[in-house]
Amino acid sequence: MECNLAYLLLILGLSHAGQEPGTVWFTPGFPAGIPGTGSAVVLGKVKASPDHDVRAAEIRYWIGGGVVNTTEVKLRSDGSFAALITGLKTGARYDVMIVVVEVRGNETQRLASLRQITPR
């Protein structure tokens, strides 16, 4: 029983990881490729640091050390975002990063999260 309880607590902890203020995260299972299209859907959310306002967000994606492509992301009022990236090479492994800019007065900082995807 102790092992099962520890496992449950670990799962609960991991499912809420990255959701504290000052973080941006991908929804579990995303980015997700749309088979046969060379496109992927990116879903996630940002929670601003205390006393900060989120100003901008973009998705950066690239193939290992290659050219970095960007797509602007519109954030909803609750901090969630959804975007479509296109023109991906089927079978290539991409790094996908969401970068969010937040400000407090004259202070600007960036929050980021990185995942990998291989479109099919």
Backbone bond lengths (Angstrom), bond angles and torsions (degrees), N, CA, C in turn:
res aa  C-N    CA-C-N  psi(-1)  N-CA   C-N-CA  omega(-1)  CA-C   N-CA-C  phi
1 M - - - 1.458 - - 1.530 110.99 -
2 E 1.329 117.72 -40.12 1.459 120.58 -179.08 1.519 111.18 -61.16
3 C 1.325 117.08 -38.87 1.457 121.64 179.52 1.522 110.56 -64.19
4 N 1.328 117.28 -42.47 1.459 120.78 179.61 1.526 111.45 -65.49
5 L 1.327 117.67 -40.07 1.452 121.76 178.70 1.528 110.24 -65.44
6 A 1.318 117.50 -43.29 1.466 121.02 178.64 1.526 110.17 -62.35
7 Y 1.330 116.25 -41.90 1.466 120.77 178.84 1.521 110.64 -62.84
8 L 1.332 117.65 -44.02 1.461 121.92 178.89 1.523 110.75 -61.25
9 L 1.323 117.01 -44.30 1.469 120.27 179.35 1.527 111.29 -64.06
10 L 1.340 116.88 -37.62 1.463 120.45 176.88 1.519 110.47 -63.16
11 I 1.328 117.28 -46.37 1.475 121.15 179.27 1.517 110.80 -61.43
12 L 1.326 117.15 -44.86 1.468 119.92 178.97 1.517 110.87 -62.26
13 G 1.323 116.98 -41.01 1.460 120.48 178.44 1.507 112.01 -63.69
14 L 1.331 117.38 -43.47 1.459 120.89 -179.87 1.524 111.69 -68.04
15 S 1.325 117.30 -33.76 1.462 119.17 -178.55 1.522 111.62 -69.90
16 H 1.330 117.19 -19.72 1.464 120.51 178.32 1.519 112.22 -106.84
17 A 1.330 116.93 2.52 1.460 120.48 179.32 1.521 110.36 -62.50
18 G 1.317 115.76 140.53 1.448 119.61 177.19 1.512 113.95 83.91
19 Q 1.323 117.95 5.44 1.452 119.68 -176.92 1.523 113.23 -105.19
20 E 1.321 116.30 12.30 1.445 119.15 177.02 1.539 108.80 -82.45
21 P 1.333 117.77 161.69 1.461 120.15 179.88 1.535 111.35 -55.49
22 G 1.319 115.60 143.19 1.459 121.36 179.07 1.511 112.84 84.74
23 T 1.341 117.42 25.89 1.461 120.14 178.47 1.519 111.49 -134.79
24 V 1.315 114.01 157.66 1.460 122.14 173.52 1.521 105.74 -129.31
25 W 1.322 117.33 140.28 1.460 119.95 -178.20 1.517 111.17 -145.49
26 F 1.322 114.26 156.36 1.455 121.76 175.15 1.530 108.35 -86.84
27 T 1.315 116.42 145.33 1.457 121.00 171.42 1.528 107.12 -62.92
28 P 1.339 118.54 138.31 1.472 119.57 178.80 1.535 111.16 -51.77
29 G 1.341 115.49 134.39 1.460 121.15 -179.45 1.510 114.66 89.67
30 F 1.334 117.02 -1.60 1.455 121.08 -179.59 1.517 109.36 -122.20
31 P 1.332 117.85 153.08 1.455 128.40 1.61 1.534 111.18 -64.47
32 A 1.316 115.18 150.98 1.465 121.43 -179.25 1.521 109.61 -128.85
33 G 1.325 115.34 126.81 1.459 120.29 178.77 1.516 111.59 -71.45
34 I 1.312 116.06 148.03 1.460 122.57 174.09 1.524 105.39 -100.22
35 P 1.341 117.73 108.35 1.469 121.37 -172.12 1.536 113.82 -51.07
36 G 1.339 114.53 133.95 1.459 121.91 175.22 1.513 116.37 74.17
37 T 1.342 117.56 8.37 1.471 119.38 -176.40 1.521 114.17 -114.15
38 G 1.334 118.33 -17.76 1.460 120.20 -173.45 1.517 111.84 70.86
39 S 1.337 116.44 23.56 1.466 122.37 -179.09 1.521 110.21 -126.25
40 A 1.316 115.75 161.09 1.459 121.73 176.48 1.523 109.61 -143.91
41 V 1.317 115.23 146.09 1.464 122.43 175.59 1.523 107.40 -97.22
42 V 1.324 115.66 135.27 1.456 121.93 178.82 1.520 108.02 -119.91
43 L 1.326 116.56 122.61 1.466 122.12 177.85 1.514 108.71 -126.23
44 G 1.330 116.83 147.12 1.453 120.50 177.23 1.502 111.47 -178.84
45 K 1.332 114.11 -165.36 1.459 119.71 -177.48 1.522 109.32 -155.54
46 V 1.322 116.07 154.00 1.458 122.39 175.51 1.528 107.93 -126.40
47 K 1.322 114.14 144.07 1.460 120.65 173.33 1.516 106.09 -124.92
48 A 1.318 116.72 112.76 1.464 121.73 -175.78 1.521 111.81 -62.90
49 S 1.320 114.57 153.13 1.458 121.00 173.38 1.522 108.98 -64.74
50 P 1.341 117.83 157.32 1.469 119.60 178.08 1.534 111.65 -53.92
51 D 1.315 115.63 135.57 1.473 123.41 178.35 1.523 114.25 64.75
52 H 1.310 118.99 17.12 1.461 123.74 177.43 1.530 109.73 -110.90
53 D 1.322 115.66 154.11 1.463 122.73 174.08 1.521 108.43 -117.94
54 V 1.328 116.05 136.57 1.458 120.51 176.80 1.520 107.98 -79.39
55 R 1.341 117.73 130.91 1.460 122.33 -175.93 1.519 113.97 -110.73
56 A 1.313 118.06 -35.43 1.465 119.97 -174.81 1.520 109.47 -157.15
57 A 1.327 114.39 159.06 1.468 119.60 176.07 1.519 108.89 -148.95
58 E 1.322 115.81 148.01 1.457 120.50 175.16 1.518 109.29 -148.37
59 I 1.313 114.91 155.35 1.452 121.92 173.96 1.518 106.91 -103.35
60 R 1.319 116.33 131.96 1.464 122.64 174.09 1.520 106.62 -114.32
61 Y 1.322 116.65 135.59 1.465 119.28 179.09 1.515 109.88 -145.04
62 W 1.338 114.60 144.84 1.461 120.60 -174.88 1.529 109.60 -159.54
63 I 1.321 113.80 161.50 1.465 121.50 172.94 1.517 106.27 -98.96
64 G 1.331 117.66 122.52 1.461 126.25 178.73 1.509 117.42 2.49
65 G 1.304 118.50 90.96 1.454 122.70 175.70 1.512 114.93 80.79
66 G 1.330 117.75 1.11 1.462 121.33 -178.57 1.521 113.43 -86.09
67 V 1.311 114.79 -166.64 1.464 122.68 -179.40 1.524 109.67 -63.21
68 V 1.323 116.20 135.30 1.461 121.52 178.85 1.522 108.94 -90.41
69 N 1.331 115.14 122.46 1.467 121.77 175.30 1.517 108.21 -98.91
70 T 1.330 116.51 151.67 1.463 119.95 179.52 1.518 111.50 -131.59
71 T 1.311 114.72 150.52 1.460 122.72 174.96 1.521 107.28 -138.47
72 E 1.327 117.05 128.22 1.462 120.33 176.84 1.514 109.91 -68.48
73 V 1.320 115.18 149.30 1.455 121.75 179.87 1.519 108.77 -124.86
74 K 1.308 116.17 132.50 1.465 120.46 174.39 1.517 107.79 -94.42
75 L 1.327 114.92 123.86 1.457 121.00 179.24 1.522 110.01 -89.49
76 R 1.318 116.14 139.21 1.464 121.06 174.00 1.524 108.74 -80.58
77 S 1.314 116.64 165.85 1.465 121.07 -176.64 1.528 112.58 -61.38
78 D 1.349 118.21 -24.89 1.466 120.82 178.27 1.527 112.53 -87.23
79 G 1.331 117.38 3.14 1.460 122.21 178.76 1.518 114.18 90.73
80 S 1.321 118.08 -3.51 1.461 120.08 179.61 1.527 110.70 -79.70
81 F 1.322 115.76 158.71 1.459 120.49 178.15 1.518 109.95 -145.73
82 A 1.318 114.43 154.98 1.468 122.70 174.99 1.515 106.39 -143.52
83 A 1.320 116.28 136.01 1.460 120.06 -179.79 1.519 109.10 -149.97
84 L 1.321 114.54 158.85 1.452 122.33 176.84 1.516 107.82 -119.35
85 I 1.338 116.44 126.41 1.461 119.46 173.36 1.529 106.89 -108.69
86 T 1.325 115.11 138.71 1.466 120.89 -174.39 1.522 110.64 -126.28
87 G 1.310 115.70 172.34 1.458 121.01 177.04 1.514 113.64 76.68
88 L 1.327 117.46 21.21 1.459 120.95 179.98 1.530 110.39 -80.79
89 K 1.325 115.89 146.01 1.464 120.66 177.60 1.526 108.87 -84.09
90 T 1.321 115.98 122.84 1.454 120.92 179.33 1.526 110.07 -59.66
91 G 1.334 116.63 132.01 1.454 122.26 178.74 1.518 115.12 87.31
92 A 1.326 118.19 -10.50 1.470 121.13 178.55 1.528 109.21 -85.42
93 R 1.323 115.96 146.38 1.468 120.23 179.11 1.528 109.10 -92.80
94 Y 1.318 116.11 122.22 1.468 122.50 -178.73 1.521 111.03 -110.19
95 D 1.327 114.74 143.23 1.459 121.27 165.17 1.521 105.32 -91.48
96 V 1.326 116.38 132.24 1.462 121.83 179.54 1.522 107.02 -124.04
97 M 1.333 116.43 123.59 1.457 121.63 -177.78 1.525 109.77 -125.20
98 I 1.318 116.00 134.15 1.462 120.27 170.55 1.531 106.00 -100.85
99 V 1.325 115.86 130.37 1.462 122.28 179.88 1.520 107.71 -122.75
100 V 1.324 115.78 125.93 1.460 122.17 -178.36 1.523 108.44 -120.17
101 V 1.326 116.13 134.99 1.467 121.84 177.62 1.519 107.86 -102.23
102 E 1.336 115.46 127.87 1.461 120.06 175.66 1.522 108.91 -125.71
103 V 1.341 115.96 151.47 1.463 120.78 -176.91 1.527 110.96 -133.28
104 R 1.331 113.20 153.40 1.466 122.47 171.27 1.517 105.50 -144.77
105 G 1.319 115.73 106.89 1.461 119.56 -175.29 1.515 109.85 61.99
106 N 1.335 116.91 -123.98 1.469 121.78 178.49 1.525 112.82 -90.34
107 E 1.313 117.03 -0.86 1.468 122.04 -177.83 1.526 110.28 -88.45
108 T 1.321 116.41 129.22 1.463 122.34 176.99 1.521 108.46 -123.88
109 Q 1.316 115.73 135.92 1.459 119.17 174.99 1.519 109.68 -142.26
110 R 1.331 115.09 160.10 1.459 121.19 -179.19 1.521 109.98 -115.33
111 L 1.316 114.36 140.10 1.457 122.56 174.00 1.521 106.53 -111.86
112 A 1.311 118.38 143.45 1.463 119.57 -178.35 1.523 111.21 -147.10
113 S 1.317 114.35 154.35 1.456 122.16 174.15 1.519 107.32 -143.03
114 L 1.337 117.15 143.54 1.461 122.50 -174.11 1.520 110.81 -126.13
115 R 1.326 116.17 137.56 1.464 122.87 173.15 1.515 108.14 -138.76
116 Q 1.333 115.54 165.59 1.464 120.47 174.58 1.520 109.98 -116.65
117 I 1.326 115.14 151.19 1.458 121.41 179.40 1.526 109.18 -145.60
118 T 1.310 116.36 146.54 1.467 122.60 173.89 1.524 106.79 -125.36
119 P 1.344 118.12 98.71 1.472 120.56 -179.96 1.520 110.94 -61.68
120 R 1.300 116.42 142.39 1.483 122.51 178.28 1.505 110.90 -109.91
